[in-house]
């Protein structure tokens, strides 16, 4: 059952994990962080968290991706073992970087559990994913912790102004990516009671918000380079990636092939890293 769907599900999770390493590598290149295992930790944590998410999102995904759900149900035990093993390896590597690196590595896992499990007790709210805007924001913050702060913590570098700017940038990038995917998942999210911007304000207004966040990203980077907080080439290196993001957002809700659109959106990270390396960062 679901051979092709299962392959696609596993490949997409591995691809997300690989993209996490690209993001960390980009940050390390910009901030001149010495080589350390942070990209590997990011890969393992991302693989684990998104595999766990596939295991807990069966209700929504039964509408959005029924073939994928059948695959998850069949291989549930194997996927749980893979997720647990990956996170255990990540923690084992992180502890070598000290207590702070270990603590930062735990953040996405804790947020992932709160996001998908019925652990909250705020009125009728049971999961973080049911809280409009806060759900995507907290997830974006958690991933920015691993992408920006972990590589610094692992080698004992301070969190300076440049790192703070990049933290904000990657929070914005992840928020945009999350809400773009929510456009694709409108039917399943609505049935499962998940609160998202496309459901709350409509696809058109969501597109406008994403355009605005892309503009804020560029504005933040330009301001940081003008003030000397980041190298002059950083803003230029990010321009092609942000333009790609804007182009992808413009198609949200206007095409039936949202999965391919999501893949195109993810291409901004390799493009970002490539431009950074090309410009000598």
Beta strands, then each sheet from edge to edge (+ up, - down):
end
